[in-house]
Amino acid sequence: MNKPLFFWMFCLLVIQNSFAQKNTPIVVATYNVRYNTANDGINAWPNRKEDVKALIRFHEFDIFGTQEGLRGQLDDIAELKEFTFFGAGRDDGLQAGEHSAIFYKKDRFKVLESGNFWLSETPDKPTKGWDAVCCNRICSWVKFKDAATKKEFYFFSVHFDHQGAEARRQSGKLMVQKIKEIAKNTPVICVGDFNSTPETEQILEMQTLLNDAKKVSATAPYGPEGTFNAFKFDAPMKNRIDYIFTGKQISVLKYGVLTDAKEQRYPSDHQPVVAKVVIN
């Protein structure tokens, strides 16, 4: 008995929808939101937090890493009700100090595992590493399952030291070691403020394992090269220090450095870096 036409049309629609879901892109970002200090005056967090939230919502981020955020700042961003976050304070592994947090759409992504480690010779506890002078540095990570595609992946958010050259070099090596150890063969996205330009040893080290999203973007990169503006609207932004790295199983559809501003003021002293990716 021949099946009616509508039956075959229904089957085709189911197949098309299944294929589309398996290839649903993820909008990934990294954003150093600048810690909350009254010394920033007009650029202090209370004067710009709504602009940060508006940027995230308008550009439809799905998952993003933040750097420098204190717990109160993270709670402010989490007022975007579609998001929740994971992260720990770098000073005590709980809530004290700056975080390298991971925000994600809670209706789309399910947390399977999570953890933190410090960029130091003793990565399992809050410590300064190598020649770092002022600060502990932390990396937070989560293993997610994407409800849209049913695929699993790891997401790392990190902030390298801004003073210690050796600390940055060794942090690159530690990141590669830890990503291999934690993620094994599962797809990986790693984002952060690396305080390092592309030619440095630590950025080249990262690329022994992961792709620089800018280099493998299917469309031409958008926006300036640089990612740091120091709250200056006329900043030259020639130096790239914020990155999105992706595993070899991940296709990057597009990449950009956003320059959104309001009344000639940026929402942070760093530009957000964004990529649209597909996990193959």
C-alpha positions, 0 to 999 in steps of 0.5 A: 500500500502506497504511503500518502504524500503527506507522510513522506513530507512529514518524514522529510521534515523530521530528517531536516529538523534532526540535521539542523539541530545537530548543526545548531551553532553556539555563539561563544564569547570571552569578556574581561568585564573589569573588576569593580573599583570606585577608582574608575570613576565614571567607568566604575561598574555601577555606571556600566553594568547595564551596558554589559548586560545589554551587549550580551543580550543584543548579541545573543551570546549562548555561552561566555567566559568572563575575567576579573568579575567579582562575585557581586558583578557576576550576580549582576550579570546573572540578572539576565534570567536566561543565564546562570554561571559557574566559577570560583574566586581565585583567592580562596576557591569559593567567592573571594577575589576575581573569578574566571567565570563561565556563563551559559544559557541554563535551558540549553546547556546541562552541566556534567562536570566542573572544576577549577585549577590555579596557574601555578606549580601547585594548581590544586590550591590557591597559589601564585605561580612562578614570577607572578607578583600580586595575584593568584590566577585561576582557570574554571572549566565545565563539561556541558551537554548541549540540549539542542545538538546532544553533543558534549564539550568542555569549556575553559575560562582563564586569565593569565598574569599581567606582570610575570613573563615566566608565569605566562609562559608556564601558564600556556604549558599548564593549560595544554597539559590540563586540557589534555588531562581533563577533556581527553578527546572531547571537543574543547573551547577555551577562552580568556584574557591571556595578557599575551600577543599572538607571537608569544610562546604561550599563545603558540603553545596553546595552538599545539592543541587548539585552533585560534578561532580568528585564524580558522574562521570561515568568514573574514574576521570582524572588528579591530585586531586589538582587544584592550581599550583602557576605557579610552574611546580613541584607543588604537587597539592594535594588540590582541590579548583576549582569545577564543581557542577551539578544538579540531572537531569544531568549525568556526563560522565567524569571529569578531571583536565587538566595539559597542559603545554608548556616548563614546564610552565602552562597557569595559576596558576590554572588547568582547571577543565573539565566535559562532561555532559548530561542534562537528 
